[in-house]
Amino acid sequence: MNGYQSFKSLAKAMYLGFRRDRAALFFSVLFPLMFLVIFAGIFSDQTTSKVEIVQIGNAPVLEQAVAQGGDDLSKVMKVTKSANRADALHEVEQGDVDGAVEQRGNELLVHYSAADQVRSGTVRGLMNSIIQGANQAATGQPPAYKLTVQRVEDDSLNAIQFFTPGLLSWALASAAVFGASQTLVTWRSKGLLRRLRLSPAPISTVFAARVTVSVGIALVQFALFMLVARLPMFGLQLQDGWWMAVPLLVAGVLAFLSIGMLIAAWAKSQEAANAATQLIVLPMAFLGGSFFPLDEAPNWMRTVSYVFPLRYLNEGMLNVMSRGLGASSAITEMLILLGVAAVAALISVRLFRWDPH
């Protein structure tokens, strides 16, 4: 009974400390939720980005394909015209457009940049399809094979489907890291940790209370995000296996709590802990894919993203909530997060200090 009472008192103290800290409450819960509302409102009608092509001068083959393709082709390709060849090629070099196309007699010349292999491959594939269609129309011979394309994502994978898991993951990471680092550093500086060390409550009870409060806060965050994102004006559509987001959430909280504990073990003051937390959480949100899809990021950014545990929480949430890949699709990400939690916790224990000095 004494152990339970100690746990209950510690958990209540941590919860009240979080609730009374207006800054922590705002930046951990309301700030990410505000981003969700803003992003979802701005990008509510957008899905995947189109391939942007500049047509140089007259290109009858391309113009005929656009006219015949109608809405289907306009969904994947946007064509603008330019009379200045040098300007069009410069746009391709700068990455402002994905390709430039000009026609010389029966030859359709495609200019692309090797800096983005994905986009350039898409441009060449589209132009190759257009040429094949033009050849068939010229010869009157039907093709021997038929190409059918189908996107792997559900048609409902629009902006809200991406932003909800990403911003939710960022919110969970922020609350967990800030909660652990600020609580432990504050308690150490005020001498509360020394009192806890001398009290009958074991250290395991202290950490169990911290984990319980953090998981409870995370569940509230999850519920708020679902409530807002599923409003008719935004229209989030949860896929089969979305419930796997809850155990994945717990694994993410454990990972980021351990990182927060690691910061608290290292930092000697609240200012140092706050600075270290900001330096970790904010860059991780950008490089981990919370604000934009990593598929459209540069190669170096995609490579660096594998270092950040937030990437795996983002990917797991996307798989089960939006992509409809089923509950098993998040198991790998969950195991990685639990591994991060174990490693960071072990290092934190080695570095942990009860006293400020």
C-alpha positions as CSV (number, residue, x, y, z in Angstrom):
1,M,0.0,0.0,0.0
2,N,2.9,2.4,0.8
3,G,4.3,1.8,-2.7
4,Y,1.0,2.6,-4.3
5,Q,0.5,5.7,-2.2
6,S,4.0,6.9,-3.2
7,F,3.3,6.3,-6.8
8,K,0.0,8.0,-6.7
9,S,1.4,11.1,-4.9
10,L,4.3,11.4,-7.3
11,A,2.1,10.9,-10.4
12,K,-0.3,13.6,-9.0
13,A,2.6,16.0,-8.4
14,M,3.9,15.5,-11.9
15,Y,0.5,16.0,-13.5
16,L,-0.2,19.1,-11.5
17,G,3.2,20.5,-12.3
18,F,2.6,19.9,-16.0
19,R,-0.9,21.4,-15.9
20,R,0.3,24.5,-14.0
21,D,3.2,25.1,-16.4
22,R,1.4,27.2,-19.0
23,A,4.4,27.3,-21.3
24,A,4.8,23.5,-21.3
25,L,1.0,23.0,-21.8
26,F,1.0,25.4,-24.7
27,F,4.0,24.1,-26.6
28,S,3.3,20.4,-25.9
29,V,-0.4,20.3,-26.7
30,L,-1.9,23.5,-28.1
31,F,1.0,24.6,-30.3
32,P,1.1,21.3,-32.4
33,L,-2.7,21.2,-32.5
34,M,-2.6,24.8,-33.9
35,F,-0.2,23.7,-36.6
36,L,-2.7,20.9,-37.5
37,V,-5.5,23.3,-38.0
38,I,-3.4,25.8,-40.0
39,F,-1.8,23.2,-42.3
40,A,-5.0,21.3,-42.8
41,G,-6.8,24.5,-43.6
42,I,-4.2,25.7,-46.1
43,F,-3.5,22.3,-47.8
44,S,-7.0,20.8,-47.4
45,D,-7.5,20.4,-51.2
46,Q,-4.0,19.3,-52.1
47,T,-2.8,15.8,-52.6
48,T,0.5,14.7,-54.2
49,S,2.3,17.3,-56.2
50,K,2.1,17.4,-60.0
51,V,5.0,17.1,-62.4
52,E,5.6,20.6,-63.7
53,I,6.8,20.8,-67.3
54,V,7.7,23.9,-69.5
55,Q,6.9,23.6,-73.2
56,I,9.4,25.5,-75.3
57,G,7.7,27.0,-78.4
58,N,5.4,24.8,-80.4
59,A,5.2,21.1,-79.5
60,P,2.2,19.6,-81.3
61,V,2.8,16.1,-79.9
62,L,2.6,17.3,-76.3
63,E,-0.3,19.7,-77.0
64,Q,-2.3,16.9,-78.6
65,A,-1.6,14.6,-75.7
66,V,-2.7,17.3,-73.2
67,A,-5.9,17.9,-75.2
68,Q,-6.7,14.2,-75.4
69,G,-5.7,13.3,-71.9
70,G,-8.2,15.7,-70.3
71,D,-8.6,15.6,-66.6
72,D,-6.7,12.3,-66.1
73,L,-3.4,13.8,-67.4
74,S,-4.0,17.1,-65.8
75,K,-4.0,15.4,-62.4
76,V,-0.4,14.3,-62.7
77,M,1.1,16.9,-65.1
78,K,1.1,20.7,-65.3
79,V,2.3,22.3,-68.6
80,T,3.3,25.9,-69.0
81,K,4.6,27.5,-72.2
82,S,7.7,29.6,-72.7
83,A,9.1,31.2,-75.8
84,N,12.5,31.7,-74.3
85,R,14.5,28.5,-74.4
86,A,17.3,29.7,-72.1
87,D,14.9,30.8,-69.4
88,A,13.1,27.4,-69.6
89,L,16.4,25.5,-69.2
90,H,17.5,27.7,-66.4
91,E,14.2,26.9,-64.5
92,V,15.1,23.2,-64.9
93,E,18.6,23.7,-63.6
94,Q,17.3,25.6,-60.6
95,G,14.7,23.0,-59.8
96,D,11.8,25.3,-60.3
97,V,10.3,22.9,-62.8
98,D,10.8,19.2,-63.3
99,G,11.5,19.3,-67.1
100,A,11.5,21.3,-70.3
101,V,10.2,19.9,-73.6
102,E,10.6,21.1,-77.1
103,Q,9.8,19.5,-80.5
104,R,12.2,19.4,-83.5
105,G,10.4,17.8,-86.4
106,N,9.5,14.3,-85.3
107,E,11.8,14.4,-82.3
108,L,10.5,15.3,-78.8
109,L,13.5,16.6,-76.8
110,V,13.2,16.4,-73.0
111,H,15.5,18.4,-70.8
112,Y,15.8,17.3,-67.2
113,S,18.1,17.7,-64.2
114,A,20.0,14.7,-62.8
115,A,20.0,16.4,-59.4
116,D,16.5,14.8,-58.8
117,Q,16.4,11.3,-60.1
118,V,12.9,10.7,-59.0
119,R,11.4,13.7,-60.7
120,S,13.5,13.3,-63.8
121,G,12.5,9.7,-64.1
122,T,8.8,10.7,-63.8
123,V,9.2,13.3,-66.6
124,R,10.9,10.8,-68.9
125,G,8.3,8.2,-68.2
126,L,5.4,10.6,-69.0
127,M,7.0,11.8,-72.2
128,N,7.8,8.2,-73.2
129,S,4.1,7.4,-72.8
130,I,3.1,10.4,-74.9
131,I,5.5,9.4,-77.7
132,Q,4.1,5.8,-77.7
133,G,0.6,7.2,-77.9
134,A,1.6,9.5,-80.8
135,N,3.3,6.6,-82.6
136,Q,0.2,4.4,-82.3
137,A,-2.0,7.2,-83.6
138,A,0.4,7.7,-86.6
139,T,0.6,4.1,-87.6
140,G,-2.9,3.0,-86.7
141,Q,-1.5,-0.2,-85.2
142,P,-2.7,-1.2,-81.7
143,P,0.0,-1.9,-79.1
144,A,0.8,-5.5,-78.3
145,Y,0.7,-4.9,-74.6
146,K,-1.5,-2.7,-72.4
147,L,-0.1,-0.7,-69.5
148,T,-2.4,-0.2,-66.5
149,V,-1.3,2.1,-63.6
150,Q,-2.7,2.2,-60.1
151,R,-1.5,4.2,-57.2
152,V,-0.8,2.2,-54.0
153,E,-2.2,4.8,-51.7
154,D,-5.9,5.3,-51.0
155,D,-7.5,8.1,-52.9
156,S,-8.2,9.8,-49.6
157,L,-4.5,10.3,-48.8
158,N,-4.6,14.0,-49.0
159,A,-3.0,16.7,-46.8
160,I,-4.9,15.9,-43.6
161,Q,-4.0,12.2,-43.9
162,F,-0.3,13.2,-43.8
163,F,-0.3,16.1,-41.4
164,T,-2.3,14.4,-38.7
165,P,0.1,11.5,-38.0
166,G,3.2,13.8,-38.5
167,L,2.1,16.6,-36.2
168,L,0.8,14.2,-33.7
169,S,4.1,12.5,-33.5
170,W,5.9,15.8,-33.1
171,A,3.5,16.7,-30.3
172,L,4.1,13.4,-28.5
173,A,7.9,13.8,-28.8
174,S,7.8,17.4,-27.5
175,A,5.6,16.6,-24.5
176,A,7.7,13.5,-23.5
177,V,11.1,15.1,-23.9
178,F,10.1,18.4,-22.2
179,G,8.2,16.6,-19.5
180,A,11.1,14.4,-18.5
181,S,14.0,16.9,-18.8
182,Q,12.2,19.8,-17.1
183,T,10.8,17.8,-14.3
184,L,14.0,16.1,-13.3
185,V,16.2,19.2,-13.6
186,T,13.7,21.3,-11.7
187,W,13.4,18.7,-8.9
188,R,17.2,18.4,-8.7
189,S,17.8,22.1,-8.5
190,K,15.2,22.4,-5.7
191,G,16.5,19.5,-3.8
192,L,13.4,17.3,-4.3
193,L,15.4,14.5,-5.8
194,R,17.6,14.3,-2.7
195,R,14.5,14.1,-0.6
196,L,13.1,11.4,-2.8
197,R,16.3,9.5,-2.5
198,L,16.1,9.5,1.3
199,S,12.4,8.6,1.3
200,P,11.0,5.1,1.4
201,A,9.8,5.4,-2.3
202,P,12.2,3.5,-4.6
203,I,13.6,5.1,-7.7
204,S,11.5,2.8,-9.9
205,T,8.3,4.4,-8.4
206,V,9.5,7.8,-9.5
207,F,10.1,6.7,-13.1
208,A,6.9,4.7,-13.1
209,A,5.0,7.8,-12.1
210,R,6.7,9.8,-14.9
211,V,5.9,7.2,-17.5
212,T,2.2,7.0,-16.4
213,V,1.7,10.7,-16.5
214,S,3.4,11.0,-19.9
215,V,1.4,8.2,-21.4
216,G,-1.8,9.8,-20.0
217,I,-0.9,13.1,-21.6
218,A,-0.1,11.4,-24.9
219,L,-3.5,9.7,-24.9
220,V,-5.2,13.1,-24.4
221,Q,-3.1,14.5,-27.2
222,F,-4.2,11.6,-29.5
223,A,-7.8,12.1,-28.6
224,L,-7.7,15.9,-29.3
225,F,-5.9,15.4,-32.6
226,M,-8.5,12.8,-33.7
227,L,-11.3,15.0,-32.6
228,V,-10.1,18.0,-34.6
229,A,-8.8,16.1,-37.7
230,R,-12.1,14.2,-38.1
231,L,-14.2,17.3,-38.2
232,P,-16.2,17.6,-41.4
233,M,-14.1,20.6,-42.6
234,F,-10.9,18.5,-42.5
235,G,-12.2,14.9,-43.0
236,L,-9.5,12.6,-41.7
237,Q,-10.3,9.0,-42.7
238,L,-8.8,6.4,-40.4
239,Q,-7.8,3.2,-42.1
240,D,-7.9,-0.5,-41.0
241,G,-5.4,-1.1,-38.2
242,W,-5.5,2.5,-36.9
243,W,-5.8,1.1,-33.4
244,M,-2.2,0.1,-33.6
245,A,-1.4,3.8,-33.2
246,V,-2.0,3.4,-29.5
247,P,0.7,0.9,-28.7
248,L,3.0,2.7,-31.1
249,L,2.2,5.9,-29.2
250,V,3.3,4.2,-26.0
251,A,6.6,3.0,-27.6
252,G,7.2,6.5,-28.9
253,V,6.6,8.0,-25.5
254,L,9.0,5.6,-23.9
255,A,11.7,6.5,-26.5
256,F,11.3,10.3,-26.1
257,L,11.0,10.1,-22.3
258,S,14.4,8.3,-22.2
259,I,15.8,11.0,-24.4
260,G,14.4,13.6,-22.0
261,M,15.9,11.7,-19.1
262,L,19.3,11.7,-20.9
263,I,19.1,15.5,-21.3
264,A,18.2,15.9,-17.6
265,A,21.1,13.7,-16.6
266,W,23.5,15.8,-18.5
267,A,22.1,19.3,-17.9
268,K,23.1,21.3,-14.8
269,S,20.4,23.9,-15.1
270,Q,16.9,24.5,-16.4
271,E,18.2,26.8,-19.1
272,A,20.7,24.2,-20.3
273,A,18.0,21.5,-20.4
274,N,15.6,23.8,-22.3
275,A,18.2,24.7,-24.8
276,A,19.2,21.1,-25.4
277,T,15.6,20.1,-25.7
278,Q,14.9,22.8,-28.3
279,L,18.0,21.8,-30.3
280,I,16.9,18.2,-30.4
281,V,13.1,18.4,-30.9
282,L,12.7,21.1,-33.4
283,P,15.4,19.9,-36.0
284,M,14.1,16.4,-35.5
285,A,10.6,17.5,-36.5
286,F,11.9,18.9,-39.8
287,L,14.4,16.1,-40.5
288,G,12.1,13.4,-39.2
289,G,9.3,14.1,-41.7
290,S,6.7,15.7,-39.4
291,F,6.2,18.8,-41.6
292,F,6.6,17.5,-45.2
293,P,7.0,14.1,-46.9
294,L,10.5,12.7,-46.8
295,D,10.0,11.3,-50.3
296,E,10.2,14.8,-51.7
297,A,13.3,15.7,-49.6
298,P,16.9,15.8,-50.9
299,N,18.9,12.5,-50.7
300,W,21.1,13.8,-47.8
301,M,18.0,14.7,-45.8
302,R,16.4,11.3,-46.3
303,T,19.7,9.6,-45.2
304,V,20.1,11.8,-42.1
305,S,16.4,11.2,-41.1
306,Y,17.2,7.6,-40.2
307,V,19.2,8.8,-37.2
308,F,16.1,10.4,-35.6
309,P,13.6,8.3,-33.8
310,L,10.8,10.7,-34.8
311,R,11.1,9.3,-38.3
312,Y,10.0,5.9,-37.1
313,L,7.1,7.2,-35.1
314,N,6.0,9.2,-38.1
315,E,6.3,6.3,-40.5
316,G,4.5,3.9,-38.2
317,M,1.6,6.4,-37.6
318,L,1.3,7.0,-41.3
319,N,1.2,3.3,-42.1
320,V,-1.6,2.4,-39.7
321,M,-3.6,5.6,-39.7
322,S,-3.5,6.8,-43.3
323,R,-1.9,4.3,-45.7
324,G,-4.0,1.4,-44.6
325,L,-1.1,-1.0,-44.5
326,G,-2.5,-2.8,-41.4
327,A,-1.3,-3.2,-37.8
328,S,1.7,-5.3,-38.7
329,S,3.2,-2.5,-40.8
330,A,4.2,-0.6,-37.6
331,I,5.9,-3.5,-35.8
332,T,9.4,-2.6,-37.1
333,E,9.1,1.0,-36.2
334,M,7.8,0.0,-32.7
335,L,10.8,-2.2,-32.1
336,I,13.2,0.5,-33.2
337,L,11.5,3.0,-30.8
338,L,11.7,0.5,-27.9
339,G,15.4,-0.1,-28.7
340,V,16.0,3.7,-28.6
341,A,14.2,3.8,-25.3
342,A,16.3,1.0,-23.8
343,V,19.7,2.5,-25.0
344,A,18.9,6.0,-23.9
345,A,17.6,4.8,-20.5
346,L,20.7,2.8,-19.8
347,I,22.9,5.8,-20.6
348,S,20.7,8.1,-18.5
349,V,21.1,5.8,-15.5
350,R,24.9,5.9,-15.9
351,L,24.9,9.7,-16.0
352,F,22.1,10.4,-13.6
353,R,22.9,12.7,-10.6
354,W,20.7,13.3,-7.5
355,D,22.4,16.6,-6.6
356,P,23.0,19.7,-8.7
357,H,26.8,19.3,-8.4
